[in-house]
Amino acid sequence: MAAKVKVTNGSANVESEIPAVAHPLAQDPKEIASNINYHAQYSPHFSPFKFEPEQAYYATAESVRDQLIKQWNETYSHYHKVNPKQTYYLSMEYLQGRALTNAVGNLDLRNAYADALKQLGHELEDVVEQEKDAALGNGGLGRLASCFLDSMATLNLPAWGYGLRYRYGLFKQRITKAGQEETAEDWLEKFSPWEVVRHDVVFPIRFFGQVEVDPSGSRKWVGGEVIQALAYDVPIPGYKTKNTNSLRLWEAKASARDFDLFQFNDGQYESAAQLHSSAQQICAVLYPGDATEGGKLLRLKQQFFLCSASLQDIIARFKEREDEIKWSEFPSKVAVQMNDTHPTLAIPELMRLLMDDEALGWDEAWDITTRTVAYTNHTVLPEALEKWSQAVMWKLLPRHMEIITEIDKRFITMIKSTRPDLEGKLPDLRVLDNNPQKAVVRMANLCVVSSHTVNGVAQLHSDILKAELFSDYVSIWPIKFQNKTNGITPRRWLKFCNPELSQIITKWLKTDKWVTNLDLLTNLRQFADDADLHAEWYSAKLASKQRLAHYILQVTGVTIDPNTLFDIQVKRIHEYKRQLLNILGAIYRYKKLKAMSPEERKNTTPRTIMIGGKAFATYTNAKRIVKLVDDVGAVVNSDPEVNEFLKVIFVPNYNVSVAEVLIPGSELSQHISTAGMEASGTSNMKFALNGCLIIGTLDGANVEIREEVGEENFFLFGATADEVPRLRKERERGLFKPDPRFEEAKKFIRSGAFGSYDYNPLLESLEGDSGYGRADYFLVGHDFASYMDAQERVDEAYKDRKRWTKMSILSTAGSGKFSSDRTIAQYASEIWKIQECPVPSA
């Protein structure tokens, strides 16, 4: 039956005769339109007769999901039949971004869906804007995990992601006169059309309690509180392949029997639902504040909840696929990858499940665990290497502390018997630090001792791990340590977010195979001087800059000129990432422009500086930096003498969808961390891939990007990683001589030029020769001079459009190495030992 649907496309009402008929596998725009209309009417979430962009989004998502579910079921059934070794990726964060554009792109149905929506009176672009980013992550760690999932599916690898379903995310950032304000994310305020709840996949998770020993000596963890982990699955489609993998997110719940009706009717409402309230806290927020004991306990609960639910699920899936359970074969069917130290409790939890539930002995359980589990290290910052209080661990996880204590004891025995030369270093190498003032469990040490492989995420980072942080472990287990340079998915980060540039690349390479074989981009080098390519490249960049200018006007109310140099730094706000260096440089630039005559200003390179990122809610100096950027922008942008030549913008609430607008429109990107402190960075790869030039230090993946794109196409400055310790020591001895420009910029802030806010505590972190929170630990002052010199080279290069465009083309041409497809293929063959398992065509 043809249904008459009233559809609204914002300005006009259009009457359409589109039948509401289910076509779950539609490829044709007419049938897709019918399927969307079917969902609008028969999977309703809103009052009838409304079909505005929001309703259109949910109906469209459900139509796309039909296709995904078919592929998903076929993938699940194929893996079950073939029974290959599978990888299970454990991460506290996933920064997925919008699913709709990615899904229709990977299914190769973008144009068909655009046509179908037009028939229903809507534009795909408007409908896509209705989707809120899933608030499951924060920074590079979570985005890396999401790129990896995309590559696993695209490479037809049997692999699952496991995470937590955070209701309120980290936070939504608002910028006010007071600086950054945090409010809860609202991505689940209505619902997510992409997730499927699996009511049959529920596991009990215990906290607290005690360990009982039966007469035979076997141990059992009992008592305490038990909550339920319920699975929500999100489909992860590969690009132009039938394989559709899963991201399984756990939700914490208490059951009806845990609700005390007697207490409730007695007026004791809170205690009646105490377990429900406790369960709700676990998946409420990503990285809850841990300044209090309660906060620390909640973070530890989250980590254990993820590990226990995931491992119970992995074991259940292993048992369901095996006719006869042979535990010795578990590592040949299961690879568990821990993304950073957050999932470290997977190690003692796997041991507990094998020994206490499956009745294996210690040696067999240890052999299985150490052949199953691998660890990716993401940081050399000591504060980011997690250490948990032993007292808190004994209270929350008594059985796991017994297991960790035994691992520690056996490690010490092994060192004493095989490496007596390292006995003196055991206090640092062992898992437990029994310092009576603060006894802790060192999670990174536990990971290294228990994993079959440990990897860093960029060559420099892996070298530092081997030479410094883990050097003694390397002497014990030399082949345990590997490098896996991070990568990004070319689908989301070029093909879908930068369609103009993608079409040009496809045209000049005469193939679109670069989308899954990024090394083909090197073939652009032969056209780097071609005037026709230059013209097309420039116009594509201009289109992206215009889109970005429109977005900035929308979210900040500030008009920016697409003919200025767009200079962008977007990442977590942290002192080591040195947004402070960037804004001090901008302040000096402003002061210099103010001192010029109108004629002199006309000879400068006009620049729009954009900085974005979230400062952790309790990180005071990071929040001061956000406020400073915003205060500087307020003054500069309203100064009629200068605002034609310089604007400073703080881009609020940075997330994946914002990045998809910023990165294509960027021409210069700042990756300026103190050398030796950034493990890798992946936004540097995204910018370079989109033809953006980098100003940066020799840190993280910058080192490899510079090698690939060519030194002459990278604006290098700053101390190197091996110079940093010496420079800090010289600072302590009072040998540092600041650049006059650096002093001038600080003095200008103190003059009150940017308002009355007291920036002294922030500026004092850059001053003095010693003391906690002082002495410029991150070398902003030392690197300022070479940073300003590099910025002058940027200004000069930008004046020569031909030269800049050639550098931009060579930047994209040199980005082939940085595909997450390459990274994941290396993990698969060198760490996980898994093979591709493509779903056969029907």
WOHU-V581734 format. One record per residue. N is the residue number from 1. BURIAL is + if it has 9 or more other ideal C-beta (glycine too) atoms within 8 Angstrom, else -. Layout:
n=[N	N]
burial=[BURIAL	BURIAL]
This chain:
n=[1	2	3	4	5	6	7	8	9	10	11	12	13	14	15	16	17	18	19	20	21	22	23	24	25	26	27	28	29	30	31	32	33	34	35	36	37	38	39	40	41	42	43	44	45	46	47	48	49	50	51	52	53	54	55	56	57	58	59	60	61	62	63	64	65	66	67	68	69	70	71	72	73	74	75	76	77	78	79	80	81	82	83	84	85	86	87	88	89	90	91	92	93	94	95	96	97	98	99	100	101	102	103	104	105	106	107	108	109	110	111	112	113	114	115	116	117	118	119	120	121	122	123	124	125	126	127	128	129	130	131	132	133	134	135	136	137	138	139	140	141	142	143	144	145	146	147	148	149	150	151	152	153	154	155	156	157	158	159	160	161	162	163	164	165	166	167	168	169	170	171	172	173	174	175	176	177	178	179	180	181	182	183	184	185	186	187	188	189	190	191	192	193	194	195	196	197	198	199	200	201	202	203	204	205	206	207	208	209	210	211	212	213	214	215	216	217	218	219	220	221	222	223	224	225	226	227	228	229	230	231	232	233	234	235	236	237	238	239	240	241	242	243	244	245	246	247	248	249	250	251	252	253	254	255	256	257	258	259	260	261	262	263	264	265	266	267	268	269	270	271	272	273	274	275	276	277	278	279	280	281	282	283	284	285	286	287	288	289	290	291	292	293	294	295	296	297	298	299	300	301	302	303	304	305	306	307	308	309	310	311	312	313	314	315	316	317	318	319	320	321	322	323	324	325	326	327	328	329	330	331	332	333	334	335	336	337	338	339	340	341	342	343	344	345	346	347	348	349	350	351	352	353	354	355	356	357	358	359	360	361	362	363	364	365	366	367	368	369	370	371	372	373	374	375	376	377	378	379	380	381	382	383	384	385	386	387	388	389	390	391	392	393	394	395	396	397	398	399	400	401	402	403	404	405	406	407	408	409	410	411	412	413	414	415	416	417	418	419	420	421	422	423	424	425	426	427	428	429	430	431	432	433	434	435	436	437	438	439	440	441	442	443	444	445	446	447	448	449	450	451	452	453	454	455	456	457	458	459	460	461	462	463	464	465	466	467	468	469	470	471	472	473	474	475	476	477	478	479	480	481	482	483	484	485	486	487	488	489	490	491	492	493	494	495	496	497	498	499	500	501	502	503	504	505	506	507	508	509	510	511	512	513	514	515	516	517	518	519	520	521	522	523	524	525	526	527	528	529	530	531	532	533	534	535	536	537	538	539	540	541	542	543	544	545	546	547	548	549	550	551	552	553	554	555	556	557	558	559	560	561	562	563	564	565	566	567	568	569	570	571	572	573	574	575	576	577	578	579	580	581	582	583	584	585	586	587	588	589	590	591	592	593	594	595	596	597	598	599	600	601	602	603	604	605	606	607	608	609	610	611	612	613	614	615	616	617	618	619	620	621	622	623	624	625	626	627	628	629	630	631	632	633	634	635	636	637	638	639	640	641	642	643	644	645	646	647	648	649	650	651	652	653	654	655	656	657	658	659	660	661	662	663	664	665	666	667	668	669	670	671	672	673	674	675	676	677	678	679	680	681	682	683	684	685	686	687	688	689	690	691	692	693	694	695	696	697	698	699	700	701	702	703	704	705	706	707	708	709	710	711	712	713	714	715	716	717	718	719	720	721	722	723	724	725	726	727	728	729	730	731	732	733	734	735	736	737	738	739	740	741	742	743	744	745	746	747	748	749	750	751	752	753	754	755	756	757	758	759	760	761	762	763	764	765	766	767	768	769	770	771	772	773	774	775	776	777	778	779	780	781	782	783	784	785	786	787	788	789	790	791	792	793	794	795	796	797	798	799	800	801	802	803	804	805	806	807	808	809	810	811	812	813	814	815	816	817	818	819	820	821	822	823	824	825	826	827	828	829	830	831	832	833	834	835	836	837	838	839	840	841	842]
burial=[-	-	+	-	+	-	+	+	+	-	-	-	-	-	-	+	-	+	+	+	-	-	+	+	-	+	-	-	+	-	+	+	+	+	+	+	+	+	+	+	+	-	-	-	-	-	-	-	-	-	+	-	+	-	+	+	+	+	+	+	+	+	+	+	+	+	+	+	+	+	+	+	-	+	+	+	-	+	+	-	-	-	-	+	+	+	+	+	+	+	+	+	+	+	+	+	+	+	+	+	+	+	+	+	+	+	+	-	+	+	-	+	+	+	+	+	+	+	+	+	+	+	+	+	-	+	+	+	-	+	+	-	+	+	+	+	+	+	+	+	+	+	+	+	+	+	+	+	+	+	+	+	+	+	+	+	+	+	+	+	+	+	+	+	+	+	-	+	+	+	+	+	+	+	+	-	-	-	+	+	+	-	-	-	+	-	+	-	-	-	-	-	-	+	+	-	-	+	-	-	+	+	+	-	+	+	+	+	+	-	+	-	-	-	-	-	-	-	+	+	+	-	-	+	+	-	+	+	+	+	+	+	+	+	+	+	+	+	+	-	+	+	+	+	+	+	+	+	+	+	+	+	+	+	-	-	-	-	+	+	-	-	+	+	-	-	-	+	-	-	-	+	+	-	+	+	+	+	+	+	-	+	+	+	+	+	+	+	-	+	-	-	-	-	+	+	+	+	+	+	+	+	+	+	+	+	+	+	+	+	+	+	+	+	+	-	-	+	-	-	-	+	-	-	-	-	+	-	-	+	+	-	+	+	+	+	+	+	+	+	+	+	+	+	+	+	+	+	+	+	+	+	+	+	+	+	-	+	-	+	-	-	-	+	+	+	+	+	+	+	-	+	+	+	+	+	+	+	-	+	-	-	-	-	+	+	-	+	+	+	-	+	+	+	-	+	+	+	+	+	+	+	+	+	+	+	+	+	-	-	+	+	-	+	+	+	-	-	+	-	-	+	+	-	-	+	-	-	+	+	+	+	+	-	-	-	-	-	+	+	+	+	+	+	+	+	+	+	+	+	+	-	+	+	+	+	+	+	+	+	+	+	+	+	+	+	-	-	-	+	+	+	+	+	-	-	-	-	-	+	+	+	+	+	+	+	+	+	+	+	+	+	+	+	+	+	+	+	-	+	+	+	-	+	+	+	-	+	+	-	-	-	-	+	+	+	-	+	-	+	+	+	-	+	+	-	+	+	-	-	-	-	+	+	-	+	+	+	+	+	+	+	+	+	+	+	+	+	+	-	+	+	+	-	-	+	-	+	-	+	+	+	-	+	+	+	+	+	+	+	+	+	+	+	+	+	+	+	+	+	+	+	+	+	+	+	+	+	+	+	+	-	+	+	-	+	-	-	-	-	+	-	-	+	+	+	+	+	+	+	+	+	+	+	+	-	-	-	+	-	+	+	+	+	+	+	+	+	+	+	+	+	+	+	+	+	+	-	+	-	-	+	+	-	+	+	+	+	+	+	+	+	-	+	+	+	+	+	+	+	+	+	+	+	+	+	+	+	+	+	+	+	+	+	+	+	+	+	+	+	+	+	+	+	+	+	+	+	+	+	+	+	+	+	+	+	+	+	+	+	+	+	+	+	+	+	-	+	+	+	-	-	+	+	+	+	+	+	+	-	+	-	+	+	-	-	+	+	-	+	+	+	-	-	-	+	-	-	+	-	+	+	+	+	+	+	-	+	+	+	-	-	-	+	-	-	-	-	+	-	+	+	+	+	+	+	-	-	-	-	-	-	-	+	+	+	-	+	+	+	+	+	+	+	+	+	+	+	+	+	+	-	+	+	+	+	+	+	-	-	-	-	-	+	+	+	+	+	+	+	+	+	+	+	+	+	+	+	+	+	+	+	+	+	+	+	+	+	-	-	+	+	-	+	-	-	+	-	+	-	-	-]
